[in-house]
Amino acid sequence: MGGDAEKEVLEILAKAMKRESDSENLYKHAAELTTRKEAKEILMRLADEESKHEVIVRELYHQTKKRLGLKILHEDEPDG
């Protein structure tokens, strides 16, 4: 994969991390609002899954940056 394509991949991965984080927060918020125990448990499981997805995408992001010879300034990059 060429440099320009990998830079585009970085942009896509950055957006994906943001979406995973936003989804996690959305599920957590919904869990706070519901009074049904079963719904709360499902929503918290979904939030947990989104968190796991974010970790996976972040790792791909860091691997891509390393392959391009770019520095990782913060572990929470690109948000941090």
BADOLUM-699121 format. One record per residue: x, y, z of N, C-alpha, C in turn; residue in three letters. Coordinates in steps of 0.1 Angstrom, whole numbers, padded with zeros to 4 digits, always signed. Layout:
XYZXYZXYZAla ...
This chain:
+0009-0012+0000+0000+0000+0000+0009+0012+0000Met +0006+0022-0008+0014+0034-0009+0012+0044+0002Gly +0021+0053+0004+0020+0063+0014+0007+0071+0015Gly +0002+0075+0003-0010+0083+0003-0022+0074+0007Asp -0022+0062+0003-0033+0053+0007-0033+0050+0022Ala -0021+0048+0027-0020+0046+0042-0024+0058+0050Glu -0021+0070+0045-0025+0082+0052-0040+0083+0052Lys -0046+0079+0041-0061+0079+0040-0066+0068+0050Glu -0059+0057+0051-0063+0047+0061-0063+0052+0075Val -0052+0060+0078-0051+0067+0091-0063+0075+0094Leu -0067+0083+0084-0079+0092+0086-0092+0084+0088Glu -0093+0073+0081-0105+0064+0083-0104+0058+0097Ile -0093+0053+0101-0092+0047+0114-0094+0057+0125Leu -0090+0069+0123-0092+0080+0133-0107+0082+0135Ala -0114+0083+0123-0129+0084+0124-0136+0072+0130Lys -0130+0061+0127-0136+0048+0133-0134+0048+0148Ala -0123+0053+0153-0121+0053+0168-0131+0063+0174Met -0133+0074+0168-0143+0084+0173-0157+0078+0173Lys -0160+0071+0163-0174+0065+0162-0175+0054+0173Arg -0165+0046+0175-0166+0036+0185-0167+0042+0199Glu -0160+0053+0202-0161+0060+0214-0175+0066+0216Ser -0179+0072+0205-0193+0078+0206-0204+0068+0209Asp -0202+0057+0202-0212+0046+0204-0212+0041+0218Ser -0200+0039+0224-0198+0034+0238-0205+0044+0247Glu -0203+0057+0245-0209+0067+0254-0224+0067+0252Asn -0229+0065+0240-0243+0065+0238-0250+0053+0245Leu -0244+0042+0244-0249+0030+0251-0249+0032+0266Tyr -0238+0038+0271-0237+0040+0286-0248+0050+0290Lys -0250+0060+0282-0260+0070+0286-0274+0064+0286His -0277+0056+0276-0290+0049+0275-0291+0040+0287Ala -0280+0033+0291-0281+0024+0303-0284+0032+0316Ala -0279+0044+0317-0282+0053+0328-0297+0057+0328Glu -0302+0058+0317-0316+0063+0316-0327+0052+0318Leu -0323+0040+0315-0333+0029+0316-0334+0024+0331Thr -0346+0020+0334-0349+0015+0348-0350-0001+0347Thr -0350-0006+0335-0351-0021+0333-0338-0027+0334Arg -0336-0036+0344-0324-0043+0346-0318-0050+0334Lys -0327-0057+0327-0323-0065+0315-0317-0055+0304Glu -0324-0044+0302-0320-0035+0292-0307-0028+0296Ala -0306-0025+0309-0293-0019+0313-0281-0028+0311Lys -0283-0041+0314-0273-0051+0312-0269-0052+0297Glu -0278-0053+0289-0276-0054+0274-0268-0041+0269Ile -0273-0030+0274-0267-0017+0269-0252-0016+0274Leu -0250-0021+0286-0236-0020+0292-0227-0030+0284Met -0233-0042+0280-0225-0051+0272-0222-0045+0259Arg -0231-0038+0253-0229-0032+0240-0218-0021+0242Leu -0219-0013+0252-0208-0003+0255-0195-0010+0256Ala -0194-0021+0263-0181-0028+0265-0176-0033+0252Asp -0185-0038+0243-0180-0042+0230-0175-0031+0222Glu -0181-0019+0222-0176-0008+0215-0162-0003+0220Glu -0160-0004+0233-0147-0001+0239-0137-0011+0234Ser -0140-0024+0233-0131-0033+0227-0127-0030+0213Lys -0138-0026+0205-0136-0023+0191-0126-0011+0190His -0128-0001+0199-0119+0011+0198-0104+0007+0201Glu -0102-0002+0210-0088-0007+0213-0082-0014+0200Val -0090-0022+0194-0085-0029+0182-0082-0018+0171Ile -0091-0009+0168-0089+0001+0158-0077+0010+0161Val -0075+0013+0174-0064+0022+0179-0051+0014+0176Arg -0051+0001+0178-0039-0007+0176-0035-0006+0160Glu -0045-0008+0152-0043-0007+0138-0038+0007+0134Leu -0044+0017+0140-0039+0031+0137-0024+0032+0141Tyr -0020+0027+0153-0006+0028+0157+0003+0020+0148His -0001+0008+0144+0007+0000+0135+0009+0007+0122Gln -0002+0013+0117-0001+0020+0104+0009+0032+0105Thr +0008+0040+0116+0017+0051+0118+0031+0046+0119Lys +0034+0036+0126+0047+0030+0127+0053+0026+0113Lys +0044+0020+0105+0048+0015+0092+0052+0027+0083Arg +0045+0039+0086+0048+0051+0078+0060+0058+0084Leu +0065+0054+0095+0076+0061+0102+0072+0074+0109Gly +0059+0074+0112+0054+0086+0119+0054+0083+0134Leu +0056+0094+0142+0056+0093+0157+0042+0092+0162Lys +0041+0084+0173+0029+0084+0181+0031+0092+0193Ile +0025+0104+0193+0027+0114+0204+0021+0110+0217Leu +0009+0104+0216+0001+0100+0228-0005+0087+0225His -0006+0079+0236-0012+0065+0234-0027+0067+0230Glu -0033+0077+0234-0047+0079+0230-0049+0086+0217Asp -0039+0088+0209-0040+0094+0196-0050+0088+0187Glu -0057+0095+0179-0056+0109+0176-0064+0118+0185Pro -0072+0113+0194-0080+0121+0203-0072+0130+0212Asp -0061+0123+0217-0053+0129+0228-0044+0139+0224Gly 
